[in-house]
Amino acid sequence: MNKRYVGPIVYLVLVSLTTTLAFSFSIAERDVSWINEIEDWIKEENWIPDSEYEPLMMDSFFLFENGEEQFFRLNSHQEFWPYIEGLVNDVDRRIDYISREFLDEILAKDKVMAYLLRMPIDFGLFNEYGIAYFILEDKLDMNLEGTIIIFDTKGRLGVWEITNWFL
């Protein structure tokens, strides 16, 4: 083989591989398997519903459903929090940015769990507190079920999803 063809061949192989990976990622399905896990934990007897709200209480969450807001405080089941924070760390594709008004509409109609957490470094907030909104049911029919809404470093609301493209 002539040595002058090695460079262009390697280049073509790398471009082809990169294109294939990018295409695979772009068509990867949204992983919504975590919704059942959260729903099961919410149904368990480990929560004290309608607790008195305490700001920055890390062992609690809000559940929005049909325009009603309910505050839950953890009674037990400590492995729930690492699981929730792991979901935020697993988001790998941003769908879009939304306005605060659209988030209010989502909270008024859809079933959403809101959790106060320390944001991962990937979001540029170095352990600052933020809220992640986990859309458990999309009643607006906007294809948002299984997405997670997170504030980014510029104060925008990013809609993220977890894909199964690594599987």
Order of alpha helices (4+ residues) and beta strands (2+ residues): alpha-alpha-beta-beta-beta-alpha-beta-alpha-beta-beta-beta-beta
